[in-house]
Amino acid sequence: MTTHRSIRAAAAATAAALAVAFAGCAPVAERSIAVAPDQVAAIEFFEYPSTDVPDTVDRLTVRDPALITEWMRAFTDMPLRAYTPDEPDEFDGAQTQSSRLILTDGREIEITTIWIGPHDNVVLWPDATVWRTEWGSPRVVEAYADVAQIDEVSADELPVVVLPG
């Protein structure tokens, strides 16, 4: 015979097991870049493969304040979890996206995201910390091509990225 107490105990045990199971999936932190959109004069953005980077790449430049505000939401309350490399070569050929924020005071801040797989991105923050997140959008250059300036530039202009590991 099932009692209310045994049902509650089973429910509590199930809830505890689910909490443990999902703990690895839950973000350990949220992070925002410490810059307000009105402090950003322009954003330069690059997409390129993490290995075998071509000699020239497209640089998308956004100067419109409304677009900058929209872009900055990607760096606001980003859910993060600890970074642990799955395999030594997990970055080989992965799509890399780098944003260079050019501030109104002349400073530059760079953030780079490497796509490991759908909803699995590695983010290299300006303070040299590395986190994983589910956030990000592929093919950003295509999405902004009609409202931003795109120039072909030397790969020497890419933000410096030191891959973890």
N, C-alpha and C positions, 0 to 999 in steps of 0.2 A: 504494500500500500504506500503510495506516494504522499508525503506530507508537505505542507507549505514550507516547513523548515528545510526539507531536502531539496525542494525546488529552488528556494532562495540560495542554498549552498551551492547547488549545481550552477545556477545563474552567476553567482559571485565567482566561482572557479572559472567558468567560461569567460567572463569579463576580464579576469586577471590574466588568463592565457592569451586572450586577444590583445590586451594592453602590452604584454611582453612581445608578442609577435609583431605588433605594429610599431613598437618602440624604435626598431631599426629603420622604419620608413618615415618616422616623424622628423621634422626639422629640429635641429638642436638649437637653432638661433634664427633671428631675423636681423637683417642688416640693411642699413641705408647709407648711401654716400653722404658725407657731411657737406653737401653743396646744394644750395637752392637754385632752381632753374633760372632765376633772374641774375645769378652770378655767372652764368654761362653765356659767353658771346657766340660760340660756335661749337659744333661737335663734328669731329672727323671720324669716319667709320670705315673699316677695312674688313673684307672677308677673303680668306685665303686658306689653302691646305696647311696643316700643321707641319708637314714635311714636304720637301720638294717645292718650296715657295718659288713662284716664277720671278723673273727679273723685274717685271712691272706688275702693278696691281691697281685696281680701281679704288679711288678714295672718294667716298661720298661725304659731302660737307653740308651740314644743316645749320642755317643761320636764323631761320624764322623762329621767333620766341614761342609761338604756340606749339610748333613741332619740337622745340627743345623741351618744353614743359612735358609734352607727351612722352618723349624719349626718356626723360629723367625718372618717370614712373617705373621704368624697368629696374632702377637702382634704389627703389624705395621699398622698405620692408620686404626685401628679397628673402624667401625662406631658404635656409642653408642647413646642410648636415656636414658632418666631419668628412674630410677628404682622406680616402685611403685608396691608393691605386689598386685596381683589380689585376692588371697585368702590366709588365714592364713596357710593352709596346702599345698600350691602349690608345695612345695619341697618334700613332702612325696614320697619316692621311686624313685625320679628323678635320672637319671644318672648324676654322678658327675665326672668331669675330673680335676685333679690337675697337674700342671706342676711346678717342682722345678728346677729353673735355678741355676746351680752351676758355679759360675764365676771363672775366672782364678786367681783372688785374694783371693779366699776362701769364699767370701760372697755367700749367697743363697737368691734367690728371688722366692716367690711363688705366683702363679696365679691360681685361681680355677673358673671353669665354671660349672654351674648347668643347665641341660637341662629341661626347662619347657615344651617345645613342639618344633615341627619343626620350625626352624628359630626364636626361642624365647629362648634365653639363658640369664642367669644372670651371670655376671662376677664380681668376687671379686678381686679387684686389690691390690697390695702390700701396698698401702697407706690407706687401709681400706675403700675405696670408692666402691660403688656397682652400676653397670650399667646394662642395658639390651642391647643385640645385636642380630643381625641375623646371625652373623658369628659363625662358629664352624663345626666340623665334628664328627659324631658318630663313635664309634668303632676304635679309633686311634690305640690301641694296635694291633688289627688285621692288620691294614694297614702297620705297621712298624715291625711286628713280624720277618720277614726274614732279616732285616738289623740292628736290635738292640738287645741288651741283655735283656732277661726277667727273672726275679727272683721272687720267691714267698717270700714275707716278711711279718712281723707282721704288722697289721693295725696301730700299734703305730708309724710307720714310715710315715704315711700319713701327708701331710701338715695340719696344724691347720686351720680349717674353722669355722668361726663364722657366722652362717646363719643370714641374716637380719631379723628383725622383732621380 
